[in-house]
Structure formats: C-alpha cells, structure tokens
C-alpha cells in the first residue's frame, strides 16, 4: 500500500526478515539518492530557466527590432520621395517605387516557391486594390511633395485611420462607431487644422499640395475597405497577393507615365538611389516586415507603427532636408496621433461582478 504522498509502507502482515532488518541502511541509501536527484533537478531547472528566458527575450527583441526598422523605413519614405522628385517627375518616382518593390517581392516568391494567384476574379479585384492602395496614393504624395515639405506629407499620412473611421460608418455596417471613436475622429481633424494653421487663414501652406497628401491618405482608407469587402478569405498568402498587387500597380503606371512625362535625359545618382530605396526598402522590404509582424504579434500591435511614422518623417525632414518647423506642426501632429489612437481603440470587455467574500451564489 502507499501513503497519500506515494511513499511505500509496510503492510499489516509484514514479519521481521533480513530485508526488514536492513531497513535503516536502505533508508539512508534512498535518502542519499533522493537528495542527489533533487540537486540534479535544481541544477537542470536553474540551467533551463535562463535558457527559456533567453529565447523569449530574443524573440521579443527580434520583433521589436523589426518594428523599429519598419518605422524608420516608412518614416524616411517621405524624405526619399522629396529627394526623388528633385531628379525625376512624380509619376516616374512612383513607377520606380512600385517596380523596385515588386522585384523584391517576386524574388522572395521565387525563393519560397510560392505562386501568384490564378483566379481571374482575384486579379480583377487586385487591379482595383493596386490603383487605390499603390498607384494613386503614391502618385499623389509624389506630386504633393513638389510644393509641401516632407514633414507635412508624413503628418498627412497619419490621418489614414481617421478617414478609415469616417468611411467605415458608411461602408461597413458591422463596424459601428462608439463615443470614444467619434471623439477621436473630431480630435484628429482638429489636429489637421492645427498643423495647417487654420487660424492664420492657412498662410504659408500650399493648399493644393496638402489636399493631395490628405487625398492620398483617403485612398488608403478606401482601398482597405474595398479589399476587406472583396478579398477577405481568399486562399492565397499575403506575399502572393502583395506581389501580384505591386505587379499590377507597375503595369498601370507603366502605361500612364509615358503619356504625361518625357523620358529623363539624365539619371542623377542621389535621386536615383532615393527612388531605389523608396521601392526596395520602403515598399518591398516594408511589406515583408509588416506581414511578418502581423503574423507574430497581431495586427493591433503591428499597426502602432502608424504613430511613429510622422515623428520619424518630421525628424528626417528637419535634420537632413533643413525643412522649417513651426510650433503648430508638432503640436498638431500630436493631436492627430491622439485622435487616430482613439479611433482605433476598443472598449474593454466587461468582467462579471465578483461576489463579496462569504456570500453565496444561487
């Protein structure tokens, strides 16, 4: 029989025997063995614990590093656009951007032996998505930065969640607004007016360029709603869909660009490198990092990168392009980001009431 702890005990009919007489010695041996095993277990646990913690810390640092890289790449994209337009027409900058980005994704597709979508319906919807999410907004930002600083373009980009919130009320019946999100919407657009210096009659701000930049952010919101309604549940990887989308955007711009621009007579190295970085890093590599982060840490945390982009774009524009920064620009940017954060917030699930100690439930 055994005790409650599992230690062997003598049964009721045990008689004295050589084994019983040798009991004390056996007990000492068992105690020694148990002590040794316990010591070994403690050593193994002490060794395994730091290893497990090290692996967890490594994974945490891994996604945080990629998050930082994504923030930097997308934040510097507005600087790359500004530099690119100093040597090439806006449509040419955009064409180079999507072409270099598509080459990066296609190379990864070949390495991973993945295929592009085959469904004609999928390609038809991706054609619209490529126009709304790539060709049109990228072109609008490039044209906008001919007359507005890259810092302002980066801040306008942060209004995309505000547009998404406003449009989802109309287009997505299941996404009903809450008071908090409506307050965030109003706060965000108040921030836009602050950035533009509305109390000064928008003096010193090119309204055409600003409207183009805001329109580009609006395109993102429209595009994502379209994708959500038409391509949700498509049995293809994000890599395959993104590669096809950038290919279509490249084809669209390859047709349009020659109609509105003349071929460059020279290829200045700095603007050319800026366009290459904009496409290979700011579009191709950024897509890969973004989807990896969404898969690893979820979309809620991954989308927080939106709030770092205008900060980095502003710092890069001021430090490297020597763009002027008045007080209302950073203040308005903070208000925009606060409003955008509110529009993305969700109410906490209500917890069931805990009965007081000593009470009973029926």
Secondary structure as UniProt FT lines:
FT   TURN            4..5
FT   TURN            12..13
FT   HELIX           18..21
FT   HELIX           23..84
FT   TURN            85..87
FT   HELIX           90..112
FT   HELIX           120..130
FT   HELIX           131..135
FT   HELIX           136..144
FT   TURN            145..147
FT   HELIX           150..157
FT   TURN            158..159
FT   HELIX           160..171
FT   TURN            173..174
FT   HELIX           179..196
FT   HELIX           198..200
FT   TURN            203..204
FT   HELIX           207..230
FT   TURN            232..233
FT   HELIX           238..260
FT   HELIX           269..279
FT   HELIX           280..285
FT   HELIX           286..297
FT   HELIX           299..302
FT   HELIX           303..305
FT   HELIX           306..320
FT   HELIX           327..344
FT   TURN            357..358
//
